[in-house]
Each structure stands twice: as C-alpha cells, then as structure tokens.
Amino acid sequence: MRIGMLTSGGDCQALNATMRGVVKGLFEKLDDVEVYGFYDGYKGLIYGNYRLLTSTDFSGILTKGGTILGTSRQPFKLMREPDENGLDKVKAMKDNYYKLNLDCLVILGGNGTQKTANLLREEGLNIIHMPKTIDNDIYGTDMTFGFYSAINIATDAIDCIHTTAASHNRIFIVEVMGHKVGWLTLYAGIASGADIILLPEIPYDDKKIIEAIQKRKKAGKGFTILAVAEGAISKKEAKLSKKDLKKKRLKENYPSVAYKIADMIRMETGSEARVTVPGHTQRGGSPCPYDRILSTRLGAAAAQAIIDRNYGNMVAMINGETELVPLAEVAGKLKVVDPNCKMIQEAKAIGISFGD
C-alpha cells in the first residue's frame, strides 16, 4: 500500500506521536507499505513537496512536540481560489495524490483542516482524518490530541501566578487560548483553582465580575485569579453584529480581551489587575502521558481503517473507545461548551464565577 501523510494548521504536542501510531500500526501488519510525507501541510500536497519516509523517521518521536513534517495554515475558504500564479489548488492536490498512486491520505489537523479533508473526500480521494487541536472543539469526538497537554501548560501557568497573587494580594488575569470555544480555559481554570472563568460561550457582565472580586475581599481573601479565554465576550458585545464588534474593538485598541477586562477592573475598583498571556507555550513542549496514549490508540485505529480500506472517516474517541465517524457528518461543525452542562453547574456550586 502507498500512504500519504500531512499535518496542517496550528501545531500541537502530539502530532508526531499520532503519526508514529499510524505508521507502526501499518508496518506491524503489512509487509509492503510506503509512506510519503508532505511537507508544510496542504502546501506540500499542492506543490508536490514530499519524500518517502521510513520506519527510522518515526523512531523516538513519541515524546517529541511539534511535527517532523512541518505545517502551515491554508484557509479552507481559499482552497477553491487559484494561487498567485493561477494554479488550481484542488486539482494540484488531486494530481499529486494520483501521481504517487496513493491508496490513502492521512490528514492530521483541526476544524479548517478537516473541512479541506472532506472536500478532498468529495473529490474522490481516500481520506482518513485525525482530530488535532488544543481547543478540543472538533465535533464527533470526545477528545482531541493536544488538548490535555495544553491543559497541563495552562494550568501550570495559572498555578505559578497563584503564588505571586497571594504574596502581593493582587488581581491577576491569565489569558488562555481559545477564540471560539472555552474548553481549555474551563479545564485549566478549574484545575488551577481560578476564582473567575470567562468563556466565549457564556457572555460576561462587568458587574458580575466586580461582584465576584468584592465577595472575595469581604471574605478576607486579598487576591483573585481570572482565567479568561481569548475569545471571551461581554453581554453587550454579544448583541452586536460581527462588523460592529470589529469596529468597536478597533476603536478601543486593547491588545486583547484580558487587557480590556483589567482596565475595567481598575476603573471600577481602583485596584490594579495584572495580565499574563502564556500564548503559544500552550501548544509547545512534549505531549503529556494522556496524549501519548490517546495518540497511539487513534493511530492504531487509523492504521486498521486503512488496512480495511474503510476510508472517508475521522478516527474519534467516544466513551473511551476508538470509533470511525464519517467525515461528511462532522466536517464544518464546532463542538462548544454547553453553558448548562454539569461541569459548569458543579464549578458554580463551589463558588466559581462565570461572569453571568
């Protein structure tokens, strides 16, 4: 069999571990298999930048972060548009697939990557998609690889802030990655004992944030920790159109939502609120043990799907078991935090404020 493989979109800690799982699963059961790696995501597939990989390439990478194939962002909405030289990108990808006489293309990536994977499936290519993102927002799977590793880093960042906040009796805001969904902020916030957690799915009220801070002060607690998703939005902003919201934020000119909230806290309470942004550290470093296991299991399941020629699917983790989910049923959908889910209710039950 001849298999193609690429990693697309933002990197994360367990991409290499997942590729390793796929390849080891194939090499274990097949005597004659060739694996071609495309460099820098879909860009490599478009422009024919690839090489034949061997088992040696996948040795010792279980604990290695990033991706040995490199990655790039190729927006789905531009895939049908020619490049600057007039090249038909979809046709080019198909041509390179057929040029190598591939039996299947394994694509590791998040939501945008998945939409292009489904496009290629619709164009007649044999596709297997592997759910990668630190945001855990891919519909159809309980867990994405990279998520728990990012939780560990975000949690550690907030843990470190805790000691400084307690020592100086200050208000600290830690801005966690997540533009559209708040899974990472929710998990890291609860794990680190954050007092206030702000998510994109639960628009916040400035007054409720101030009330939560003042409540802690009255209880004799001199510091407050806020875990804020970078996509957090106020109730007033949630009522605006995307166009009006963009204009409003350009006019305000804050670096990010955390700085806006810090300024609001200062004006309302007279207390300074310090901001920490872990940023891309949340996508870096070695995968945690959970992700290594998850990636190995997903990889082995992908290998079996390839051997069985069961294409056109995403390999998912559902109720602790690996499952194949049709790409057609999940591509383009987003898995968001339910504001009324038990996890939110339980967090509120122990006094965590969500600003609502």
Order of alpha helices (4+ residues) and beta strands (2+ residues): beta-alpha-beta-alpha-beta-alpha-beta-alpha-beta-alpha-beta-alpha-beta-alpha-beta-alpha-alpha-alpha-beta-alpha-beta-beta-alpha-alpha
